[in-house]
């Protein structure tokens, strides 16, 4: 454990941020998973709403800096491709 006051503070800040980041990262992962399940079930309306929710969660995580903006863009792109393929 850290002995220096600034290092102790830094550890507290890092732990606080880690827990907050987990919330946004976990939410994004959950929404993406639900979207994939909905796409696999072949229900177009359900899939569309789930994909939009996943896009929102990914955008929020990217804006908070939890995931990189290109990572969010890549995941959104893949979801949209799957959704369009379902609608054909």
Buried (B, 14 or more C-beta within 10 A) or exposed (E): EEEEEEEEEEEEEEEEEEEEBEEBBEBBBEBBEBBBEBBEEEEEEBBBBBBBBBBBBBBBBBEEEBBEEEBBEEBBEEBEEBBEEBEE
